[in-house]
Amino acid sequence: MYNSRIIGLGKYVPDHVVTNHDLSKIMDTNDAWIQERTGIKERRWIEKGSEDTSAVMGAKAARIAIERAGLTKDDIDFIVFATLSPDYYFPGCGVQIQDMLEMPTIGALDVRNQCSGFIYAISVADQFIKTGMYKNVLVIGAEYHSGGLDKTTRGRSVSVIFGDGAGAAVLTRTEDNAKGVLSSHLHSEGKHAEELVVDGPNIKRWVPEILEANDPDDISYYPYMNGQFVFKHAVSRFSEAIIEGLQANNLQKEAIDMLIPHQANLRISQFVQKKFGLREDQVFNNIQKYGNTTAASVIIALTEAWEEGKIKDGDLVVLAAFGSGFTWGSVVIKW
Ligand code: UT7
């Protein structure tokens, strides 16, 4: 049986830095609140007039990942694109990548699993490679949040958290089963869908109805999050997913060399770090610079950790995420 391993990583974030202080000029918030509650110091937001979108940023990250993999766009057999902020309501961003990178007419699949999007996407790519169907799969996570946030005091509990950016990985076939993606575990609990949601427009309340209502107080276009409820579930689900991944591989927590958690909140990462008895340098965090980039967060963090030389050949790397859906999961990789 084949296995899959990551041979190329890339990331792209917009140049435009928005600090907590910048936000305090447009809404009633402050640097101390944001840093104490989330750890975030700044985030990147696409500037008005920029060409960047989720697909465009994804394409930029993908070009880097493909080049670092030592491949060309013609070597890629399949695209998996994770985002909650696609350029179009439909079609998904995957097909835009096929076009933007001038690839042959390969298949392209969009994954809609929000903060767990990249975990789900890597698992999909891994299965296609393990079965022998594809050799090289391009996996992208990208988000353009800033275009859809309520940047007034009304939306502050959500809008200060989210940032824009993209990351990409190239997975390839290997016959060395001791290396690469050892396992992935995926979960969902849909009864909590409305605890972290963008409700409108949707198929129950289609666009003409919203336009007709013309209600200036309609905030259903903006993300809603029941913050404390989500936080409580996140800390327990993160831990469960990591334990499940370790147990499936007969590994103890001491085997972890690097944990890359979804960057939802620095407090969540620190809780998980303590729970697993990991040192600070064994848990990679960059939420301080980028905020929460949902489906892009794990792949941006993984790419940065690798770029900084923090992931070495033979390391046990654990990816874990939790978010809207609820969805959560983990991926265990022998680098
Ligand atoms: O990525 C997907 C998964 N997401 C998560 O896992 C996120 C989980 N949740 C969280 O990280 C936290 O719940 C938040 C960071 C979102 C919020 O922190 P919190 O400690 O739960 O704050 P809170 O929502 O309970 O709000 C506390 C107070 C409220 O004021 P009162 O009612 O105590 O007077 C809010 O109105 O803070 C106020 N507040 C703000 N103040 C300044 C809310 N947002 C802000 C803000 N600036 N941006």
Residues whose N, C-alpha, C, O or C-beta is under 5 A from the ligand:
A	BS01	UT7	D28 T29 N30 W33 R37 T38 C115 R156 S157 V160 G227 Q228 V230 F231 A234 A264 N265 N292 F322 G323 S324
